[in-house]
Amino acid sequence: MERAEKINIGVWREPRVGTRTHVNARAFAAILIGSACVSAALATWLPLQVSIVSVFLFAGPHNWFEARYFLMRLPARFGRSRNFFIVAFTGIGLLTLAYILLPALYYANIWSGANWPNAIAGWNTLMILWIGALVLMRGRQKANRDWFWVLPVAFALCALNWLAPELFSLAIVYVHPLVALWFLDRHLRRTKPEWLKTYRRCLAW
Amino acid sequence: MKRTLILTLAVCALLASAIFAFADIPRPKSTPVQGKTILYSGLTVTSDPKGYEARLQISQGTLKHLQEAAANSGNDGSMVQRLMHSSTRTIMAGTFMFLAISFAGIWFARSAERRNNKAIAAVFLVAIVFGLATVIVRANAGPPGYIRWQNLPQSLMDGKETAGGVQIELVPGDDNMKLIIPLRKTKGPGEE
């Protein structure tokens, strides 16, 4: 006890603070713009090869950004968000299972190819409604927030999905990596707020 | 002998009647084969007073599209055509459009107190989206295709061209090509 009282707490520091690299907003912008220009030049030079490489190269990082943000924000105890996480994890499980089963059922000749768009549209509808339910549940946890507009938007997306299921699925494939940009925006807001303005300007540019 | 002769004649008469009776049996009704639309293109019909044979001219681009459509005949026609032939998708899309408009109305009424320009702009955006979707499903369809073919007989006699839309269908069998023109009988001023 006596030794514990003599511990010098004045010199204690967070271990990672000293090793953290300091990059100012201008350098961050230069890196972003430089990367975009190099990517554009490479895509112009070797369009097919770069497109294949970029799929494999960036499929990992954007999923890593999202997973990292999700793990950082995942609470140790769900508390009053228990129902939210139950719906979230149940939806992830069921939608993943259905996504795996759809091709298997198709190749097993369970249904004809003519019904394939309907099956895709059904899966897309479940995904949209699941996301809408999560947004509504999250909105109820915040005071003075009316996120009821999510319902008409979700139903409108469902209608568009049923009009053109294949195009909607293709749009999901191309749009879902952009969600990582939104995750990165939220991540920067918490960890590097000085970069946020530069980041948004670069995105707009 | 006489009895045998009569019996023979009777049998021959019976056989002959059987042949005639068999000839009277109607041919089995052949169910008309429904063609499968694989491509929608345009067609121009014209006459050639100096020609000896009827000619069918197909551009290289159309032939290429035709070959691709025939190869992918599992996917019949364009997105609009598939949607028009899929009642399930039309019903589901219409149901969700109805729900979207209904809930948008509820949301708009609920947010009447704190209504602002952004909300109104969002409503207009949704309305524009539905307007575009309506255009896609051809709710504002133009006149039917047969209108373009109404003057075909007169144009052929006058040596003029007549252009209109045409659906290219794949029909089983090895029959000749058949061009079906949707001509409606029009009554003259003095006809009843």
Contacts between the chains, C-beta under 8 A, distances in Angstrom:
chain1	res1	chain2	res2	distance
A	113	B	74	5.8
A	117	B	82	7.6
A	117	B	86	7.5
A	117	B	89	7.0
A	118	B	86	7.7
A	118	B	88	5.7
A	118	B	89	6.7
A	121	B	89	6.6
A	121	B	92	6.9
A	125	B	92	7.8
A	125	B	96	7.8
A	146	B	110	7.2
A	146	B	111	6.6
A	148	B	103	7.6
A	148	B	106	7.4
A	148	B	107	4.7
A	148	B	110	6.4
A	148	B	111	7.9
A	149	B	104	7.9
A	149	B	107	5.3
A	149	B	122	7.0
A	151	B	103	4.3
A	151	B	107	7.1
A	152	B	99	7.9
A	152	B	100	4.7
A	152	B	101	7.4
A	152	B	103	4.3
A	152	B	104	3.7
A	152	B	107	6.1
A	152	B	126	6.6
A	153	B	100	7.7
A	153	B	126	7.7
A	155	B	96	4.9
A	155	B	97	7.6
A	155	B	99	4.2
A	155	B	100	3.6
A	155	B	103	6.2
A	156	B	96	7.4
A	156	B	97	7.4
A	156	B	100	4.1
A	156	B	104	8.0
A	156	B	126	6.1
A	156	B	129	6.2
A	156	B	130	7.3
A	158	B	92	7.9
A	158	B	96	4.0
A	158	B	99	7.9
A	158	B	100	7.7
A	159	B	93	4.9
A	159	B	94	7.7
A	159	B	96	3.8
A	159	B	97	4.4
A	159	B	100	6.0
A	159	B	133	6.7
A	160	B	93	7.9
A	160	B	129	7.6
A	160	B	133	6.6
A	162	B	89	5.1
A	162	B	92	4.3
A	162	B	93	3.9
A	162	B	96	6.3
A	163	B	83	6.3
A	163	B	89	7.2
A	163	B	93	5.0
A	163	B	133	6.2
A	163	B	136	6.2
A	163	B	137	7.0
A	164	B	79	5.6
A	164	B	83	7.6
A	165	B	89	7.5
A	167	B	79	7.4
